[in-house]
Amino acid sequence: MTDVVDADELLRRIQRGRDRAAEGERLWADRARTLTAEDPEGAREAAVRARAYEAVLRVLEEIVQPGGPPLTAEGVRRVT
């Protein structure tokens, strides 16, 4: 990363990362739900990954909209 970028380009990159994190969270949350009955260990792993994407999403959202309302996501159901 030796390229110098302006603020607009930096914001676009952060927004793309935020969008990717949101998609990753959705994908892993869906996978956790589908694996719950047949593969509890796989469901736990998928839920952990979904939570990691959720954390990244929340941080990037705070950068884009500081002090904005908290994200309202359905979250991932904990599998025990």
N, CA, C and O atoms as a GROMACS GRO file, in nm:
protein
  320
    1MET      N    1   0.083  -0.118   0.000
    1MET     CA    2   0.000   0.000   0.000
    1MET      C    3   0.088   0.125   0.000
    1MET      O    4   0.097   0.196   0.100
    2THR      N    5   0.150   0.148  -0.110
    2THR     CA    6   0.232   0.268  -0.120
    2THR      C    7   0.161   0.378  -0.197
    2THR      O    8   0.213   0.489  -0.209
    3ASP      N    9   0.041   0.349  -0.248
    3ASP     CA   10  -0.034   0.451  -0.322
    3ASP      C   11  -0.096   0.550  -0.223
    3ASP      O   12  -0.145   0.514  -0.117
    4VAL      N   13  -0.090   0.677  -0.262
    4VAL     CA   14  -0.155   0.780  -0.184
    4VAL      C   15  -0.297   0.794  -0.236
    4VAL      O   16  -0.318   0.808  -0.356
    5VAL      N   17  -0.395   0.791  -0.146
    5VAL     CA   18  -0.534   0.804  -0.187
    5VAL      C   19  -0.596   0.924  -0.116
    5VAL      O   20  -0.557   0.960  -0.005
    6ASP      N   21  -0.694   0.984  -0.181
    6ASP     CA   22  -0.762   1.096  -0.119
    6ASP      C   23  -0.874   1.045  -0.027
    6ASP      O   24  -0.902   0.925  -0.021
    7ALA      N   25  -0.936   1.137   0.044
    7ALA     CA   26  -1.038   1.101   0.142
    7ALA      C   27  -1.157   1.031   0.077
    7ALA      O   28  -1.214   0.939   0.136
    8ASP      N   29  -1.196   1.074  -0.042
    8ASP     CA   30  -1.310   1.011  -0.110
    8ASP      C   31  -1.281   0.865  -0.144
    8ASP      O   32  -1.366   0.778  -0.127
    9GLU      N   33  -1.160   0.840  -0.193
    9GLU     CA   34  -1.123   0.702  -0.227
    9GLU      C   35  -1.115   0.617  -0.100
    9GLU      O   36  -1.157   0.501  -0.101
   10LEU      N   37  -1.062   0.672   0.006
   10LEU     CA   38  -1.055   0.600   0.132
   10LEU      C   39  -1.196   0.565   0.182
   10LEU      O   40  -1.219   0.453   0.228
   11LEU      N   41  -1.288   0.659   0.173
   11LEU     CA   42  -1.425   0.634   0.214
   11LEU      C   43  -1.489   0.525   0.128
   11LEU      O   44  -1.559   0.439   0.180
   12ARG      N   45  -1.465   0.528  -0.003
   12ARG     CA   46  -1.518   0.423  -0.091
   12ARG      C   47  -1.464   0.286  -0.053
   12ARG      O   48  -1.538   0.188  -0.053
   13ARG      N   49  -1.337   0.280  -0.020
   13ARG     CA   50  -1.277   0.153   0.019
   13ARG      C   51  -1.336   0.101   0.150
   13ARG      O   52  -1.363  -0.018   0.164
   14ILE      N   53  -1.357   0.192   0.244
   14ILE     CA   54  -1.417   0.152   0.372
   14ILE      C   55  -1.560   0.105   0.349
   14ILE      O   56  -1.602   0.006   0.409
   15GLN      N   57  -1.634   0.173   0.263
   15GLN     CA   58  -1.772   0.132   0.234
   15GLN      C   59  -1.776  -0.004   0.167
   15GLN      O   60  -1.863  -0.085   0.197
   16ARG      N   61  -1.682  -0.030   0.075
   16ARG     CA   62  -1.676  -0.162   0.012
   16ARG      C   63  -1.646  -0.269   0.116
   16ARG      O   64  -1.705  -0.377   0.114
   17GLY      N   65  -1.555  -0.240   0.207
   17GLY     CA   66  -1.524  -0.334   0.315
   17GLY      C   67  -1.644  -0.358   0.404
   17GLY      O   68  -1.670  -0.471   0.446
   18ARG      N   69  -1.718  -0.251   0.433
   18ARG     CA   70  -1.839  -0.262   0.514
   18ARG      C   71  -1.942  -0.350   0.444
   18ARG      O   72  -2.005  -0.436   0.507
   19ASP      N   73  -1.960  -0.328   0.315
   19ASP     CA   74  -2.056  -0.409   0.238
   19ASP      C   75  -2.014  -0.556   0.236
   19ASP      O   76  -2.097  -0.645   0.246
   20ARG      N   77  -1.885  -0.579   0.222
   20ARG     CA   78  -1.834  -0.716   0.219
   20ARG      C   79  -1.853  -0.783   0.356
   20ARG      O   80  -1.888  -0.901   0.364
   21ALA      N   81  -1.830  -0.707   0.462
   21ALA     CA   82  -1.850  -0.762   0.596
   21ALA      C   83  -1.997  -0.796   0.620
   21ALA      O   84  -2.027  -0.898   0.682
   22ALA      N   85  -2.086  -0.712   0.572
   22ALA     CA   86  -2.230  -0.739   0.588
   22ALA      C   87  -2.269  -0.866   0.514
   22ALA      O   88  -2.345  -0.948   0.565
   23GLU      N   89  -2.216  -0.882   0.394
   23GLU     CA   90  -2.245  -1.003   0.316
   23GLU      C   91  -2.187  -1.127   0.384
   23GLU      O   92  -2.253  -1.231   0.392
   24GLY      N   93  -2.063  -1.116   0.434
   24GLY     CA   94  -2.003  -1.228   0.505
   24GLY      C   95  -2.081  -1.267   0.628
   24GLY      O   96  -2.099  -1.386   0.656
   25GLU      N   97  -2.128  -1.167   0.702
   25GLU     CA   98  -2.209  -1.195   0.820
   25GLU      C   99  -2.337  -1.270   0.782
   25GLU      O  100  -2.374  -1.368   0.846
   26ARG      N  101  -2.404  -1.224   0.677
   26ARG     CA  102  -2.527  -1.290   0.633
   26ARG      C  103  -2.500  -1.435   0.591
   26ARG      O  104  -2.574  -1.526   0.628
   27LEU      N  105  -2.395  -1.454   0.513
   27LEU     CA  106  -2.364  -1.589   0.464
   27LEU      C  107  -2.335  -1.686   0.579
   27LEU      O  108  -2.388  -1.797   0.581
   28TRP      N  109  -2.252  -1.644   0.674
   28TRP     CA  110  -2.216  -1.733   0.784
   28TRP      C  111  -2.332  -1.754   0.879
   28TRP      O  112  -2.347  -1.863   0.935
   29ALA      N  113  -2.415  -1.652   0.899
   29ALA     CA  114  -2.533  -1.668   0.986
   29ALA      C  115  -2.629  -1.768   0.922
   29ALA      O  116  -2.685  -1.853   0.992
   30ASP      N  117  -2.650  -1.758   0.792
   30ASP     CA  118  -2.736  -1.854   0.723
   30ASP      C  119  -2.680  -1.995   0.734
   30ASP      O  120  -2.753  -2.091   0.758
   31ARG      N  121  -2.549  -2.006   0.717
   31ARG     CA  122  -2.486  -2.138   0.728
   31ARG      C  123  -2.502  -2.195   0.868
   31ARG      O  124  -2.527  -2.314   0.885
   32ALA      N  125  -2.487  -2.110   0.970
   32ALA     CA  126  -2.504  -2.155   1.108
   32ALA      C  127  -2.645  -2.208   1.129
   32ALA      O  128  -2.664  -2.311   1.194
   33ARG      N  129  -2.743  -2.138   1.074
   33ARG     CA  130  -2.882  -2.183   1.090
   33ARG      C  131  -2.907  -2.316   1.020
   33ARG      O  132  -2.976  -2.403   1.072
   34THR      N  133  -2.850  -2.333   0.901
   34THR     CA  134  -2.875  -2.457   0.828
   34THR      C  135  -2.800  -2.576   0.887
   34THR      O  136  -2.844  -2.690   0.873
   35LEU      N  137  -2.689  -2.551   0.953
   35LEU     CA  138  -2.610  -2.661   1.009
   35LEU      C  139  -2.653  -2.701   1.150
   35LEU      O  140  -2.607  -2.803   1.201
   36THR      N  141  -2.738  -2.624   1.213
   36THR     CA  142  -2.772  -2.646   1.353
   36THR      C  143  -2.816  -2.789   1.381
   36THR      O  144  -2.766  -2.850   1.476
   37ALA      N  145  -2.905  -2.844   1.303
   37ALA     CA  146  -2.959  -2.978   1.331
   37ALA      C  147  -2.862  -3.089   1.294
   37ALA      O  148  -2.849  -3.187   1.368
   38GLU      N  149  -2.794  -3.075   1.183
   38GLU     CA  150  -2.712  -3.187   1.134
   38GLU      C  151  -2.567  -3.183   1.179
   38GLU      O  152  -2.503  -3.288   1.188
   39ASP      N  153  -2.513  -3.065   1.208
   39ASP     CA  154  -2.372  -3.053   1.244
   39ASP      C  155  -2.354  -2.942   1.348
   39ASP      O  156  -2.318  -2.830   1.312
   40PRO      N  157  -2.379  -2.972   1.474
   40PRO     CA  158  -2.370  -2.868   1.578
   40PRO      C  159  -2.233  -2.802   1.586
   40PRO      O  160  -2.223  -2.681   1.608
   41GLU      N  161  -2.128  -2.880   1.570
   41GLU     CA  162  -1.992  -2.822   1.575
   41GLU      C  163  -1.970  -2.727   1.458
   41GLU      O  164  -1.912  -2.619   1.475
   42GLY      N  165  -2.014  -2.765   1.340
   42GLY     CA  166  -2.004  -2.677   1.224
   42GLY      C  167  -2.089  -2.553   1.241
   42GLY      O  168  -2.051  -2.444   1.196
   43ALA      N  169  -2.204  -2.567   1.306
   43ALA     CA  170  -2.291  -2.453   1.331
   43ALA      C  171  -2.223  -2.355   1.426
   43ALA      O  172  -2.233  -2.234   1.408
   44ARG      N  173  -2.154  -2.407   1.528
   44ARG     CA  174  -2.081  -2.320   1.621
   44ARG      C  175  -1.971  -2.244   1.549
   44ARG      O  176  -1.953  -2.124   1.569
   45GLU      N  177  -1.898  -2.314   1.465
   45GLU     CA  178  -1.790  -2.251   1.388
   45GLU      C  179  -1.846  -2.141   1.298
   45GLU      O  180  -1.791  -2.032   1.291
   46ALA      N  181  -1.955  -2.170   1.229
   46ALA     CA  182  -2.017  -2.071   1.142
   46ALA      C  183  -2.068  -1.952   1.222
   46ALA      O  184  -2.057  -1.838   1.176
   47ALA      N  185  -2.122  -1.976   1.341
   47ALA     CA  186  -2.171  -1.866   1.425
   47ALA      C  187  -2.056  -1.778   1.470
   47ALA      O  188  -2.071  -1.656   1.476
   48VAL      N  189  -1.943  -1.837   1.502
   48VAL     CA  190  -1.825  -1.759   1.542
   48VAL      C  191  -1.779  -1.671   1.426
   48VAL      O  192  -1.747  -1.554   1.445
   49ARG      N  193  -1.776  -1.728   1.308
   49ARG     CA  194  -1.735  -1.649   1.191
   49ARG      C  195  -1.834  -1.536   1.163
   49ARG      O  196  -1.793  -1.425   1.128
   50ALA      N  197  -1.962  -1.563   1.180
   50ALA     CA  198  -2.062  -1.458   1.160
   50ALA      C  199  -2.042  -1.345   1.259
   50ALA      O  200  -2.052  -1.228   1.223
   51ARG      N  201  -2.013  -1.378   1.384
   51ARG     CA  202  -1.989  -1.276   1.486
   51ARG      C  203  -1.863  -1.195   1.454
   51ARG      O  204  -1.858  -1.074   1.480
   52ALA      N  205  -1.762  -1.259   1.399
   52ALA     CA  206  -1.641  -1.186   1.360
   52ALA      C  207  -1.672  -1.084   1.251
   52ALA      O  208  -1.628  -0.970   1.257
   53TYR      N  209  -1.748  -1.127   1.150
   53TYR     CA  210  -1.788  -1.034   1.045
   53TYR      C  211  -1.875  -0.922   1.101
   53TYR      O  212  -1.864  -0.807   1.058
   54GLU      N  213  -1.959  -0.955   1.198
   54GLU     CA  214  -2.044  -0.854   1.260
   54GLU      C  215  -1.960  -0.748   1.331
   54GLU      O  216  -1.989  -0.629   1.324
   55ALA      N  217  -1.855  -0.792   1.400
   55ALA     CA  218  -1.766  -0.698   1.469
   55ALA      C  219  -1.698  -0.604   1.370
   55ALA      O  220  -1.691  -0.483   1.394
   56VAL      N  221  -1.649  -0.659   1.261
   56VAL     CA  222  -1.586  -0.576   1.158
   56VAL      C  223  -1.688  -0.479   1.100
   56VAL      O  224  -1.658  -0.361   1.080
   57LEU      N  225  -1.807  -0.527   1.074
   57LEU     CA  226  -1.913  -0.442   1.020
   57LEU      C  227  -1.943  -0.325   1.113
   57LEU      O  228  -1.957  -0.212   1.068
   58ARG      N  229  -1.953  -0.352   1.241
   58ARG     CA  230  -1.983  -0.246   1.338
   58ARG      C  231  -1.872  -0.141   1.342
   58ARG      O  232  -1.901  -0.022   1.350
   59VAL      N  233  -1.747  -0.184   1.337
   59VAL     CA  234  -1.636  -0.089   1.338
   59VAL      C  235  -1.637  -0.003   1.213
   59VAL      O  236  -1.623   0.119   1.222
   60LEU      N  237  -1.654  -0.065   1.097
   60LEU     CA  238  -1.656   0.012   0.972
   60LEU      C  239  -1.776   0.105   0.966
   60LEU      O  240  -1.766   0.216   0.913
   61GLU      N  241  -1.888   0.062   1.019
   61GLU     CA  242  -2.007   0.148   1.022
   61GLU      C  243  -1.982   0.270   1.110
   61GLU      O  244  -2.025   0.381   1.077
   62GLU      N  245  -1.913   0.250   1.221
   62GLU     CA  246  -1.881   0.363   1.309
   62GLU      C  247  -1.786   0.461   1.241
   62GLU      O  248  -1.793   0.581   1.266
   63ILE      N  249  -1.697   0.413   1.156
   63ILE     CA  250  -1.607   0.501   1.082
   63ILE      C  251  -1.686   0.582   0.980
   63ILE      O  252  -1.664   0.703   0.966
   64VAL      N  253  -1.778   0.517   0.909
   64VAL     CA  254  -1.856   0.585   0.805
   64VAL      C  255  -1.958   0.680   0.866
   64VAL      O  256  -1.975   0.791   0.817
   65GLN      N  257  -2.025   0.637   0.972
   65GLN     CA  258  -2.127   0.720   1.038
   65GLN      C  259  -2.098   0.727   1.187
   65GLN      O  260  -2.162   0.658   1.266
   66PRO      N  261  -2.001   0.811   1.227
   66PRO     CA  262  -1.967   0.817   1.369
   66PRO      C  263  -2.086   0.864   1.453
   66PRO      O  264  -2.155   0.960   1.418
   67GLY      N  265  -2.106   0.797   1.562
   67GLY     CA  266  -2.213   0.834   1.653
   67GLY      C  267  -2.352   0.805   1.602
   67GLY      O  268  -2.450   0.846   1.664
   68GLY      N  269  -2.363   0.734   1.491
   68GLY     CA  270  -2.493   0.701   1.435
   68GLY      C  271  -2.564   0.597   1.520
   68GLY      O  272  -2.507   0.544   1.615
   69PRO      N  273  -2.687   0.568   1.485
   69PRO     CA  274  -2.760   0.467   1.561
   69PRO      C  275  -2.693   0.330   1.546
   69PRO      O  276  -2.635   0.301   1.441
   70PRO      N  277  -2.701   0.248   1.648
   70PRO     CA  278  -2.638   0.116   1.639
   70PRO      C  279  -2.706   0.032   1.532
   70PRO      O  280  -2.824   0.047   1.503
   71LEU      N  281  -2.628  -0.057   1.474
   71LEU     CA  282  -2.682  -0.147   1.373
   71LEU      C  283  -2.787  -0.236   1.436
   71LEU      O  284  -2.769  -0.286   1.547
   72THR      N  285  -2.893  -0.255   1.366
   72THR     CA  286  -2.996  -0.347   1.413
   72THR      C  287  -2.992  -0.471   1.327
   72THR      O  288  -3.048  -0.473   1.217
   73ALA      N  289  -2.928  -0.571   1.377
   73ALA     CA  290  -2.919  -0.697   1.304
   73ALA      C  291  -2.989  -0.804   1.385
   73ALA      O  292  -2.998  -0.794   1.508
   74GLU      N  293  -3.037  -0.903   1.318
   74GLU     CA  294  -3.104  -1.010   1.389
   74GLU      C  295  -3.007  -1.090   1.472
   74GLU      O  296  -3.047  -1.161   1.565
   75GLY      N  297  -2.878  -1.080   1.440
   75GLY     CA  298  -2.777  -1.151   1.516
   75GLY      C  299  -2.778  -1.299   1.485
   75GLY      O  300  -2.859  -1.348   1.406
   76VAL      N  301  -2.686  -1.367   1.546
   76VAL     CA  302  -2.673  -1.511   1.526
   76VAL      C  303  -2.711  -1.580   1.655
   76VAL      O  304  -2.661  -1.545   1.762
   77ARG      N  305  -2.798  -1.675   1.645
   77ARG     CA  306  -2.840  -1.750   1.762
   77ARG      C  307  -2.726  -1.835   1.811
   77ARG      O  308  -2.662  -1.905   1.732
   78ARG      N  309  -2.700  -1.830   1.937
   78ARG     CA  310  -2.590  -1.908   1.995
   78ARG      C  311  -2.629  -2.055   1.994
   78ARG      O  312  -2.739  -2.093   2.035
   79VAL      N  313  -2.538  -2.137   1.947
   79VAL     CA  314  -2.560  -2.281   1.942
   79VAL      C  315  -2.478  -2.345   2.052
   79VAL      O  316  -2.357  -2.326   2.059
   80THR      N  317  -2.544  -2.420   2.138
   80THR     CA  318  -2.472  -2.483   2.249
   80THR      C  319  -2.465  -2.631   2.236
   80THR      O  320  -2.407  -2.699   2.321
   0.00000   0.00000   0.00000
